[in-house]
Amino acid sequence: MGQRSFETEQHYNLNNWKDINKETNKTSGAIAEERVISLDAAQIDGSLFNTTLDKQGVSFGNNASIPGSSTLNSSTWLAPDYNAMYNAFAGADFFQAKEDFRRTYYIKEEVATAFVQLDFRNYIFDKELRGNVGVRYVDNKNTSRIVNLDHIYKDGFTAGRGDGANYAAGYGWRESVSEGDEWLPSLNLTYDITEDLVGRFSYSHAITRPKLSDLRSSISINTPSIDDPSATIKMGAGPSLKPYKAKQYDLGLEWYFAEESLLATSLFYKNISGLTKASSEQVLSQAELDRLGIDLGDTDPSTVTWQVSQLVNTDAEGMWGAEFIYQQPFTFLPEPFNALGLQTNYTYIDYTRDIEDPFYGTQLNLVEEETSKNTYNITLYYQVDDWSARFSYNYRSGYNKQYLDEYKDESTFVRGYDAKAKLNFSARYKLTEKMSVSFEAVNLTDEKQDMWNDIYTPRPYENLSSGRQFLVGLRGTF
């Protein structure tokens, strides 16, 4: 049996507020962060606030494969000088951040669990069958609080409205609670077909909880302005958001053909209900805007189309896959090569979902978010008593990061990553019985990660380079 709880409270301070007239509860003027453009031209001359990457001590790199003859380099690449901006405007009112109470939230998750398991062992056809059967019970209570927006003026940044004046902070909370429980059975069987050949079968129910922040009931709003015409509302899912759920079946065969050696394969099937971000276009009435604490000023609400997104649970979908494993120390080789060894694995996953393209209304069968069809890992190692070293190569095929694009003006559907691979090296040397030194090199080939958008004609969106990393460590036991 067990019990645990998690709590988090978040406050966001921004400077996209407007002036508020408390008597009329109306906003006016430009948002704070845009007011700098109305200053005298001499105060905001670009030459006062630019620098170069070289002066900032930043290496330009060459991910874009710029020819060596080009004049574009770290000493000519212009960059904003944030220190100069801060020194110039830190005292200005528009530079001051205020709390956006619409984003403020508090979440508490309380989980109580109990588990019972029965182990058994028997013989069938003179071969041992062993395993266990059990069930896990999970009781869950989620509490979500958001600021009572009746106590907040329509700018979203000023508290103390109405009854809010009776609270020390200028506002009270609204609370919602969700409770539920789950029964999660499991069965694991192992059968010795021969001395070297083992069959396995398992069946289980499993859940994975969403991130604590996903349970928030708060909202994030971008009100359209002259400089940013987008109208977006990101709704918190609230405490009733259900966890990922899966029914899992696994069937495997393992051959231990030599000491510390394994050749194995397994097939698995899972029925999974997950989470995804749903998005829709909505025209909100004045009453709905008031409920959300949104002030459009003199703009007619019927002329504004909002892009509203929210994390929602998805219906269960079936997926299947296969895994292959080969590992073996090469003790059969002559010295010193007999200290070499190899570890490999490969996984294939077939997991798709029917998704409607929000731009064309067509149904597409797409690979599930965050799912790669092919992954494999290869490790070549050398290990003796006092030291060891290994090269590891990890590969993951391309995958869809997110179906729905929140940036409607880009007219793209689906964002994803190209295939990525990484070669790492690590070594350890034993100095004494209680002390060892290690060296690790990450991403030896300096691989980059490329993001694309638009499932129909993928276009480059982002190129991310983490570079090579080298780490040295000293480890001791006492």
N, C-alpha and C positions, 0 to 999 in steps of 0.2 A: 504494500500500500504506500501511497505517496501523496503529497500535496505541495503545490507551489503557486506563487502568484507573481505577476509582472505588472509594473506601473510605469507610465510615462506621461509627461505633460509638456506640451510644446507651445511656444510663443514666438510669433514672427514679427520682426520690426522692419518696416519698409519705408520708402519715401515716395510712394506713388499716391499720397493723399491729396485731397483738395481742401480748400477753405470751406468751413461749414458755418451756416447761420443757424444758431441753436433755436432761435424763435420760430423760424419757418421750417427748420430741418431740411434745408436745401443747400446743395454745394454750388460753388462757383469757381470760375477761373480754371487755369490749366493745372494738371497734376504737378506736384512739387518737383519731380525729377525732370520735367520738361521746361521749367521756368528759366533755366540757365540760358536758353536760346533767346530770351527776350532782353538779356542784359546788353549793355553797350558793346559794340563790336570790338572795341579795344580790349575789353575785359576777357573776351572769349576767343581772341586771335589764336588760331591753331598752332602757331609757332611757339606759343608759351607752354604748350602742353604735349609736345611730341618729343620723342627720343628715338633711339635705335636699339635693336636687340643687343648689339655689341656693347653699348653703354650700360645695359642692364645686366650684363654678364650671362646672357642667354645664348646657347649654341643654336644656330639656325637649322642644322641638319640638312639632309638632302632627300627627303622622302619623295619630292616631286621630280627628282632626277634632273635638276637644273644644270645645264652645261657649265663646265669650269670657266668658259670664256664670258659668261653672263656677268653683268654688273650687279645682279641681285644677290646680295649676301647679307650676313648679319650686321654689317656696318652701314648698309643702305636701306635695310628693311625698317620702315617707320613703325613705331609702337607708341601707345599712349603712355604718358608719364603720370601715373596715378598719384605719386607723391606731390607733384606740382599742382595737380587738381585739388588735392586735399588741402594743401597750404593756402590755395586761393579761395576756396569756397567753404571750408570747414565751419566758419562762423555764420554762414547764410542760413536763413530759416528753411529754405527748400532742401538743404543738405541734411536736415535732421530727420532721423528715422522715427516713426511712430508705430505702435503695435496695431496690426491688422487683426481686430478681434474676430473677424469671420473665419480666420484660419486657426485660431486658438483652440486647443482640445486637450482633454485628459482621458486616458484609457487605463483600465485595470482589467487584467485577465486572471481568473482564478481557476485552477485545474486540480481536481482530485482524482486519483487513479487507484485501481486495485487489479491484481493479476493473480491468476491461479494456473498452475501447469502440472500435468501428469506425465512422467517419463515412463516408457515401457521398453521391453526387450523380449523378443521371442525368436523361434526358429521355424522357418518354412523351407521345406526341401533341404534340410540340414544346413541351411544358410541363415545367417543372423539378420533379422529385421529389427531395427531399433528406431526410436523416435519419441516425439512428445506431442501432446495436444493441450491446448490452453485457451484461455479467453481473457481479454483485458477489458476492464470497464473504465470509461472516462466520463467524468462529470465536469462540465465547463460552464462558467458564468463570466460574461463580458459586460463591463460597465463603461459606457461612453458618455462624456460630458462635453458640451460646447457652450460658449457664451450665449446667454439669453439676449438675442439681438433686439428685443424690445427695449433693452437698456442702452443700446448703442445708436448714435446718430447715423444718418444715412451715408456719411463719408466712410463709415466702417472703422474709423480710427479714434473716435471720440466717445468716451464712456460717460455715464452719469445721466442718461436720459430717463425721464419718468421715475419709476421706482428704483432705477439704478442708483439714484442719488443716495439711497438709504444704505448702500453697501460701501465698505471701506475702499474697495477697488473700483467702485463705480459700476459694477455689474454683478449679476448672479449667474448661476449655471442652469442649463437644461440637461437632464439626465435621461438616458435610455439604457435598458438592461435586456440582455438576451441570455437565456439559459438553455442548455441542451445536454444530452448524454449520448454516448456511443458504446456499443458492444462490438469488440473486435476479436473474433475467433482466429485461431491459427492451428495448423497441422503440419508437422515435419516428419518425413519418413526417409530412412536410409537402409538400403538392402545390399548386402555383400554378395554380388553375383558370383565372383571368384575371389581369390586372395588379392588380386590386383585390380579388379573391376568393381566399381561401386555405382549403384543407381540411387538417385535422389528425387523426391517429390515433395513439394510444399504448396500449401494453400493458406491464404491469410487475407484479412481485411486490415487496411492501414489508413491512417489519416496524417496529413501534414498541415499544420496550422498556418494561416496567412500571417504576414508580418504584423506586428502589433500596430504599427502606424496605419495599416490598411483598414483597421476597425474604427477609425475616427469617423465622426459624423460632421466634421467641419467642412467648409467649402473654400475653394480658391477661385477668385473672380478677376477677370481682366475686362474692365469697362472700356468700350471703344472710345478713342480720342482721335484728334486730327493726325497725330504722328503714328498711332497704332490703332487701326480701325477694327482689329479683331475683337470679337465678343465671345469670350470663353468662360465656361463654368465647369470646374472640376469638383464633382460631388464626392464626399467621403462615403464609403460603403456602409458604415455603421456597424454596430456590434452584432447584428444578425447575420453578417457574412459567414458562410459556412466554410469549413476547411476543405482542402483537397481530399478526395476519398478514392480509394482504390480497392478492387477485389483482384487478388494476384494468384496466378498459377505458375509454378515452375517445375520443369522436368529436366533432369540432368543426368549425364553419364561421365564418370571419371575413371581414367586409366592411370594407375601409378606404376609405370613401366620400369622404373629404376629408383634408387634411393634419391629422395628430394626432387623427383621428376614427376611431372603431371601433364597429361593430355586430356582435356575436358571439353565438353560441349553442353549447352543447355538451351532449351526453348522456353520462352515465357510469354504469358498473355496477361494483360491487365485491362480492367474496365475502370476508367478514370473519369471522375468529374473534377474540373479544375476551376481556374479563375481567368478572366480576360477583361479587357477594358472595352466597355460598350460606349458607343458615341452616337449622338443624334442631333439633328438640327431642330431647334424649337423657337417659336415666337412667344414670349412671355407677356402676360397681362400686367397691368399696373399693380394689381393685388399680389401677384406672384413675385414681382420685383420688390414690393414692400416687405413681403415675408422673408426674402433673402437679403434684405438690407442693401438693395442696389438702387442708386440714384442716377438716372440718365439726364438729369437737368431738364432742358427744354426739348430734348429729343422725344419724338413720338415712339412709344414702345412697339407699336405695330410695324415700324420700319427696321427693327433690329432683329436679326436672326442669330440666335445664340448657338454655339457649338457646345453641347453639354455631354460630358464624359463621366463615367462612373465604373468602378470595378464591380463585376457581377460574377456569380457562379455560372458555370456552363453545365449543360447536360452531359451525362456519362458517355464516353466514347471508348470503343475498344481499340487496343493497340497490341502488337505482338513484336517479338524480336528474337534474336539468337545471339549467343555469346560463345566464343571459342578461346581456349587458354592453352598455352604451351609454355612450360618452364623446365629447365634442366641445367644442372651444373655439369661442366664438361670434364669430369674427373677421369674419363677414359683417355684424355689427351696426355702426351708426355709432358714432363715438367719443363718450363714453369707454366705451360698453358693449361694445366689441369686445374688451375684456380679460376679459370674463366667460367662464366655462366650466362644464361639467357632467360629472360622473362618477357612473355608477350601475351597480349590479349586483344581481341577484336569484338566489337559489338555492332549489330545491325538492328535498327528500330524502324518499324512501319507504323506511324502514328499520324493520322490526318484528321482534319475537321472541315465540315462544310461552312463556309463563311460568305456572307453577302457583301459584295463590293458596294460601299456607300455612295460611290460616284455614278456607277452605271446600273446598279440594281441586279447584277448578275451573280449567280452562285458559283463559287470556286471551291475546289477541294484542295486545301492547303496543308502542308506539314504543320503540325502543332507548334505553337510558339516555344522558343528555347529548346527545340528538339533537333538534333543532328541525326541523319540517317546512318552515318558511318563514323565510328571512332575507333582508334587503335593506339596502343602504347607498346613500345619496344625498349627494353632495358638490357644493355650488355654490361656485365660487371666482372670485376676481378677482386677476389677476396682471399686474404691470408690472415694469419694470426694477428699481426700488428697493424696492418693497414688494408684499406679497401678503396676502390674507385669504381664509378659507374657513369655511363652515358645513357641518357633517357630521351627518347624521341616520342612526343605526344602529338597526335593528329586528331582534328575534329572537322568534319565537313561543314559546309555552309548551312546556316539556319535562319529562320524567321524570328526576329527579335520582337516585333509587335505588328499585329494585323492593322489596327486602326490608327491612322495618322492624325494626330490632334491638330496639325497645321493645315487647315482646309485650303488655304490659299496656294499651297504647293501642288494641289491636285494630284497627290500621289497616294497609293494604297500599298501598305506593307513596307516595313523597314527590316533589314536583315544584315547578316554578316557573311562575308566570303569565308571559305575554308581557311583554317589557320593551323599552323604546326609550330612546334617549339623544340629545340634541342638544348638539353641541360646537362651539366657535368657536376659531379660531386665527389669528394674524396675525404677520407678520414685517416689520421695516423695516431696510433696509441703511444703517448709519451711515457706514461707509467700505468700502473694498475688502476689508478683513479683519475687520470688526466689524459685528455685527447684533444687534438687540434683538427679543425675541419676547414675545407675550402669548397665553395659552391659558385658555379658560374651559370647564370640563368639567361636563356635566350641567346645562345652562342652565335647563331646565324643572324641575329638582329631582325627577326621577322616582325612585320607590321600587321595590324588588323584593319581591314577595310570594311566600312559600312556602306550599304547602298539603300536607295529607296525606289519604289515603284516595281511591283511584281511583274508587270508586263515588259517593261524595258528598263532593267536595273541601271541606275545611274549612280556614280560615285557621290557619297554624301560626307564621309569622314574617313580620314586616315590617321590611325592612332599608333604611335611608336613609343614603346616603353624602354627601348634601348637594351643594351646588355647590362647585366648586374653581376657584380662580383662581391662575395661575402666571405669573410674569414671569421671563424669562431673558435672559442676555447671552452671546453666542457670538463667539469670536474664533479666527482661524487665524494661525499663526506659521510 
